[in-house]
Amino acid sequence: MSVNARLERLADNPFARLRALLDGAPPSANAEHILMSVGEPQHEPPAMVARIIAESAHLWNRYPPMAGTPAYRAACARWLTRRFNLPAGLITEQHVLSLSGTKEGLFLVANLAVPEEKRGKRPVALLPNPYYLVYNGAAQMAGAEIAYLDATRATQFLPDLAAISESLLARTALMYLCTPANPQGAIADLAYLKRAIELARAFDFVLAVDECYCEIYDGAPPPGALQACAALGGDLSQVLVFIP
């Protein structure tokens, strides 16, 4: 498929359809409008952010390091170890890459993970449905065939891993998984995450786990894919985790 054809397909996206749907239902004039379309932040950042940016103004005349500084990555590794109760040394600064936002990495990973062919056929990207727009856009632009995995009440609002055929898995190059899920809020438990990782390794595809909402909870913190990797012996292969 040509690049132009892929771009044309991106124009028909869920947010464009949602906007068209909402255009016919204007909100009440006397009610405060709530933007529920693209997930744009609606709250002011903490005051310390403005202070830190101002204090760093003398560094604005240069680009930041592409991968972040070693000290920053090391701090992230220590936080990940504490947050997910990981064995010491499992995550080091060499396992961490800083991004402008998880959206950037979630898009770029498709270009890295999706080859021109897999087993002589067009590669497949597995997406939860409903899905974050970036998953679809990234997979489309990488040339993958999209396979939607419905995440409904019948499947506890997560993709049914057992329902994916082996023939489809054999062609899979990339699978996106979001937990806690957006928009359903469903949380994949450790057993589910371990099964997803086992499938990625058995069928040689990249599992991109979007844990963008892992710090939004009111009880026990949600488990993460890094914990599942630790439970499986500490191997991190085939797994990329995106954390804000």
N, C-alpha and C positions, 0 to 999 in steps of 0.2 A: 504494500500500500504506500502511495506517495505521501510525502510530508504534507502537501496541500490537502490531500484527502483526510489525513489524520486531524489537521487543524479544523476542517469543516465539521468533523464529527464532534470535536470538542465544543463547538458552538452550541450544540444541542445538549446542554448539561442540566443537572437537576436544579441548580440555582436559577438559571435562566427560565426554566419552566415554572419554578416557584414564584419568581417575580411576576411572570405573566398571569399566574393564577391569582396572586394577591392584588394585582392591579384592578381586578373587578370587584374587590371587596375593600373599599377604603375604610380606615378605622373611624370610630366616632370622633367628632371634632372636639368633644369635651373630655376625651380620655388621653392619658399619656401614651405616646406611641412606644411600643417595644419592638425593636428590630430583631427578628428571629430568622434571618435569611442566611447570612454567610458566616455566622459565628464570630463577628467582629467584636473585639474587646469593648466593653461599655463602661469600665471603671477607670478612674485615674490611677496612674502608677504610684507606688509609695514615694513619699517625699525624698527619701534617701537616694532614689534613682536620679532625680534632678541634681542633687548635691554632688553625687559621684561623677556624673557626666560633666558638671561644671569644673570640678577639681581636676578632671582629666583633659581639659580643653587644650593643654599644651601638646597633647599627643595627636591632635586631629590632623596634623600635616603629613600623616603617613597611613598606609593601609594596615589594618590589624593582621596578625599572623593568621594564615588560612586555617590552621588546625588549632588555634588558640595557644596560649603559652603553656609550657610544661607545668608551671606552678598551678595554673587554673585547672588543667586536666588532672593533676594529682589530687587537687581538692575535690573534684568531681568523683574521682575513683574512691576516695575516702567516704564521701557522702553515700555513694551507691552501696558500698560495703556495709555501712551502718543501716541504711534504709531497708535493704533487702536481706540483712543478716547473712552476708556471704562469707565464705572462708577467707581468711586473710591472704592477700596475694592473688586471688582469683582475677580481680579487676585492678589493673594498673593504669597509669596515665597513658600508656601505649595502646590501651583498648578504647580510649575516649577520643572523640572528635567533636569539636565545638562547631555549632551551626548558627546562622542568623535566626533560625527557628526550625522546629521540626518539619514544617512544610517543605523547606528547602531540601532536607535530606530525604524525605519521603518521595519527593519527585526524582531526585538524582539517582536514587538507588535502582530505579527501573533501568536506567541506561547502563548500569554496571551489571545487573543481574540477568537481563533478557538478551540472549544471543539471537542471531539471525534464524537459527534452526535448533530444534532439540529432537533428537531421534529422527532426523530427516523431515520433520514437520514444523509447522509454525508453532512457536512456543506459546504457552498459556500463562496468564496471570490470574490468580484466584483472588476475588474481591468479596468481602462481606457485603451484603445487601440488606438495608441501606448502607451507603458508603460515604466516606469523605471524598469530595470532588478530586483532590489531588491524586488519590490512588488511581482513579479512572484515567485522568489526564496523563499521568506518568506512564501507565501501561500502554495507552493508545500511542503516545509519541515514541515509545520504545518499539512499537510494532507488534506487541503481543496480542493474542486473541484473549478476550475477556471472558471469564467464566464467573458468573455471579452465584454466590453462596447465600441463599436466603437465611436471614437471621430473624426468625419470627417467634411468637409465643411458643409454638410447638417445639422449637429447638432451644428454648431458654434464651432466646435473643442472641445467640452466638451461632456461627456456622456449624453445621452438623458434619464433623470430620469423618465420621463413619460412612456417610452417604456419598463421599467423593469416590468416583470409580478409579480403579487402578490405571485404566487407559488414559484418563484425564491427568492423573498424578504423574504419569510417565512423561507427559509433555509439559508439565508445569515447570516454569523457571523461577517464578516469584509468587509468594502468597502474602497478602496484607492481612494483618489481624489487629483489631483495635480492642484493647481492654484497659480500663473500663470502656465499654462500647459507646460510641456516639452514633445515634442519639439515645439508645435504649438504656444505657447505664449498666448493662449486664457485665459481670466480672467473671473472667475465666479463672477457674481454680487451678491449683498446681497440677492436678492430674490432666486436665485439659491442655495446659501449656506443654507438659511433657509429651503428650501424644502428638501435638502439632510439631514439636521439635523432632520427634522420632520420624514423622512422615517426611519432613524436610530432608533429613539425613538419608532415609531409605530411598527417596526418589530424587535426591540431588537437586533440590531447589533452595532458594533463599527465603527464609521466613523473616519478614519485616514486621516487627511487633510495635505498634503505635501505642505507647503508654502515656500519651499526652495528658491524660486525666488521672494519673496514678496518685496524685496528691490531693484529690478531691474526695473526701470520705468523712463519715461521721462515727465510724466504729473502728473495726480493725482495718489496718492499711491493706489495700489490695495486693495480692501476690504479683510477682513479675516474672518475665521470661528468664531473667538472670538467675532467679531462685530455682527455676526449673532446670536450667543448665547445671547449677551446682548439685541439685538432687540427682542428676543423671551422670555425675562423676566429674563435673567441672569442665567438660568440653564445651567450647563456645562456637564451634564450627556451624555454619549454615544459618546463624542467627544474628540479626541486627535489631537492636532495641533503641527506640526513639523516645527520649524523656526530656521534658522541658526544664 
